[in-house]
């Protein structure tokens, strides 16, 4: 996955205001993968699947998982 863009001074999941990189990828199993990597080490990863379901995982820079959920399509 290549960086699709960067950002400056956004609030990371830990609350710090940092820079970071945005990544987006498309493949056969997942329609869209969006990943945000913050300079402090926090990450946000979201997958959108063909059936309309979405998984979301947010991990703080110290490894604490803040969100880990799968939302099914209705």
C-alpha positions in Angstrom: 0.0 0.0 0.0 1.4 3.4 -0.9 0.7 6.6 0.9 -2.2 8.5 -0.7 -1.6 11.6 1.3 -0.3 13.1 4.5 -1.8 15.4 7.0 -0.6 17.9 9.6 -1.9 18.7 13.1 -4.7 16.2 13.4 -5.8 14.7 16.7 -4.7 11.1 17.1 -6.7 8.5 19.1 -4.4 9.2 22.1 -5.4 12.8 22.1 -2.1 14.2 20.8 -2.1 16.6 17.8 0.4 15.1 15.3 1.1 14.7 11.6 0.4 11.4 9.8 -0.1 9.4 6.6 -3.3 8.2 4.9 -3.3 5.0 2.9 -6.1 3.5 0.8 -6.1 0.2 -1.1 -8.6 -1.8 -3.2 -8.4 -5.6 -3.7 -10.5 -8.6 -4.5 -11.5 -9.5 -0.9 -12.1 -6.0 0.5 -13.6 -3.2 -1.5 -11.7 -0.5 0.3 -9.0 -0.5 3.1 -8.4 2.8 4.7 -5.4 3.1 7.1 -4.3 6.1 9.0 -0.9 6.1 10.7 -0.1 8.9 13.1 3.4 10.2 13.9 2.9 9.1 17.6 2.4 5.5 16.5 -1.4 5.3 16.8 -3.3 3.6 13.9 -6.8 3.5 12.6 -7.7 0.7 10.1 -11.1 0.4 8.4 -12.1 -2.3 5.9 -15.3 -2.1 3.8 -16.3 -5.5 2.4 -18.3 -6.5 -0.7 -21.4 -7.4 1.4 -21.5 -3.9 2.9 -20.1 -4.8 6.3 -17.3 -2.7 7.8 -14.6 -3.5 10.3 -12.9 -0.9 12.3 -9.8 -1.1 14.5 -8.2 1.8 16.4 -5.0 1.1 18.3 -3.2 3.7 20.5 0.6 4.1 20.2 1.1 2.0 23.4 -0.7 -1.0 21.9 -4.0 -0.5 23.7 -6.9 -1.4 21.4 -9.5 1.4 21.6 -12.0 0.1 19.0 -12.3 -3.4 17.4 -15.7 -3.8 15.9 -17.4 -5.4 12.9 -20.6 -3.8 11.6 -22.6 -6.0 9.4 -24.7 -4.6 6.5 -28.4 -4.5 7.2 
